[in-house]
Amino acid sequence: MKSAGRFALLFCLAGCALAAGKEGGEDSLLIWKWANLVVLAGGLGYLMAKSLPPLFAARTQAILKDMLESQKVRQEADARAAEVDRRLDAIDQEIAALKAESHAETTAEADRLAKHAAGEIARIRAQAEREISDAGKTAQKELRRYTAGLAIELAGKKIGARMTPANEDRLVRGFVRDLR
């Protein structure tokens, strides 16, 4: 309705300009120029009034849509950042738990190795004591054998030194007598 009123005003001005144009020369040309300008300005105004508001509305809608989309993207990014922060906190806790578990396992393994080493030392000590004892017994047996051999040799030498032909004869006669 506004544009219809503007057109009516425009036609009235054009009519006035026509009426004034019939009266004089130079002034009528000026009025025609003004009327022409008013018609041109009115046409441009009409075209702008008709096409610009939908264009501005569409552009406004596009801007609003982009703002909503960017807000949604920002919220998603914030949510992802919060999730990453939560995971980092969880990783810190997990690392602390793994360190504690590793320390406990290391301590348990050290205790187990110490007990195993103590058992091995005790076993080796017992084996060494048995071997020493066996070596001692073997050495005592060999010492007895050697001592007995030396004693027999010494006895043989003593007997050989005391043996005279008369003693030999007496021994042989005693042996023969015992045989009979």
C-alpha positions in Angstrom: 0.0 0.0 0.0 2.8 2.4 0.7 4.2 1.8 -2.8 0.7 2.5 -4.4 0.5 5.8 -2.5 4.0 6.7 -3.7 3.0 5.9 -7.3 -0.1 8.1 -7.0 2.1 10.9 -5.6 4.5 10.4 -8.5 1.7 10.6 -11.1 0.4 13.8 -9.5 3.7 15.4 -9.7 4.1 14.2 -13.3 0.7 15.7 -14.1 1.7 19.0 -12.4 4.8 19.1 -14.4 2.9 18.5 -17.6 0.5 21.3 -16.8 3.3 23.6 -15.9 5.2 22.5 -19.0 2.6 23.9 -21.3 3.0 27.4 -19.9 6.6 28.3 -20.4 9.8 27.4 -22.1 12.9 27.2 -19.9 11.0 26.6 -16.7 9.0 23.8 -18.2 12.1 22.0 -19.2 13.4 22.3 -15.7 10.1 20.9 -14.4 10.3 18.0 -16.8 13.8 17.3 -15.6 12.5 17.3 -12.1 9.6 15.1 -13.0 11.9 12.8 -14.8 14.1 12.6 -11.8 11.2 12.0 -9.5 9.9 9.2 -11.7 13.4 7.7 -11.9 13.9 7.9 -8.2 10.4 6.5 -7.6 11.1 3.6 -9.9 14.4 2.9 -8.3 12.8 3.3 -4.8 10.1 0.8 -5.8 12.6 -1.7 -7.2 14.8 -1.3 -4.1 11.7 -1.6 -1.8 10.6 -4.7 -3.6 13.9 -6.6 -3.9 16.2 -5.4 -1.0 14.0 -6.5 2.0 13.9 -10.1 0.9 17.7 -9.9 0.1 18.4 -8.4 3.5 16.1 -11.0 5.2 17.8 -13.8 3.4 21.2 -12.5 4.3 20.1 -12.0 7.9 18.8 -15.6 7.9 22.1 -16.8 6.5 24.0 -14.9 9.1 21.8 -16.2 11.9 22.2 -19.8 10.5 26.0 -19.4 10.4 26.0 -18.0 13.9 23.9 -20.9 15.2 26.1 -23.4 13.4 29.3 -21.8 14.7 27.8 -21.8 18.2 27.0 -25.5 17.8 30.5 -26.2 16.5 31.9 -24.3 19.4 29.8 -26.3 21.9 31.0 -29.5 20.3 34.6 -28.3 20.5 34.1 -27.4 24.1 32.6 -30.8 24.8 35.6 -32.5 23.0 38.0 -30.3 25.0 36.3 -31.2 28.2 36.5 -34.9 27.2 40.2 -34.6 26.4 40.7 -32.8 29.8 38.8 -35.6 31.5 40.9 -38.2 29.7 44.1 -36.4 30.7 43.1 -36.4 34.3 42.2 -40.1 34.0 45.6 -40.7 32.4 47.4 -38.9 35.3 45.5 -41.1 37.7 46.2 -44.2 35.6 49.9 -43.3 35.5 50.0 -42.9 39.3 48.2 -46.3 39.7 50.7 -47.9 37.3 53.6 -46.4 39.1 52.3 -47.7 42.5 51.6 -51.1 41.0 55.0 -51.2 39.4 56.6 -50.2 42.7 54.7 -53.0 44.5 55.7 -55.5 41.8 59.3 -54.4 42.0 59.3 -54.7 45.7 57.7 -58.2 45.6 60.1 -59.3 42.9 63.1 -58.0 45.0 61.8 -59.9 48.0 61.2 -63.1 45.9 64.7 -62.8 44.5 66.2 -62.2 48.0 64.4 -65.3 49.3 65.5 -67.3 46.3 69.1 -66.2 46.7 69.0 -67.0 50.4 67.7 -70.5 49.6 70.3 -71.0 46.9 73.0 -69.8 49.3 71.8 -72.2 52.0 71.7 -75.1 49.4 75.2 -74.3 48.1 76.5 -74.0 51.7 74.9 -77.3 52.6 76.4 -78.9 49.5 79.8 -77.4 50.2 79.7 -78.6 53.8 78.8 -82.2 52.5 81.6 -82.0 50.0 84.0 -80.8 52.6 82.9 -83.5 55.0 83.2 -86.2 52.2 86.6 -84.8 51.2 87.6 -84.9 54.9 86.5 -88.5 55.2 88.2 -89.5 52.0 91.4 -87.7 53.2 91.2 -89.5 56.5 90.8 -92.9 54.7 93.7 -92.2 52.4 95.7 -90.9 55.4 94.9 -94.2 57.3 95.9 -96.2 54.2 99.1 -94.3 53.8 99.8 -94.5 57.5 99.1 -98.3 57.4 101.3 -98.6 54.3 104.1 -96.7 56.1 103.6 -98.7 59.3 103.8 -102.0 57.3 106.9 -100.8 55.5 108.5 -99.7 58.7 107.6 -103.0 60.3 109.0 -104.8 57.3 112.2 -102.8 57.6 112.4 -103.5 61.4 111.7 -107.2 60.9 114.2 -107.3 58.0 116.8 -105.6 60.3 116.2 -108.1 63.1 116.0 -111.1 60.9 119.1 -113.1 61.2 119.6 -116.6 59.8 119.0 -118.1 63.2 115.7 -116.2 63.7 114.6 -117.2 60.3 115.3 -120.8 61.1 113.4 -120.6 64.3 110.4 -119.0 62.6 110.2 -121.6 59.8 110.4 -124.4 62.4 107.6 -122.9 64.4 105.5 -122.5 61.3 106.0 -126.1 60.3 105.2 -127.3 63.8 102.0 -125.3 63.7 101.1 -126.9 60.4 101.3 -130.4 61.7 
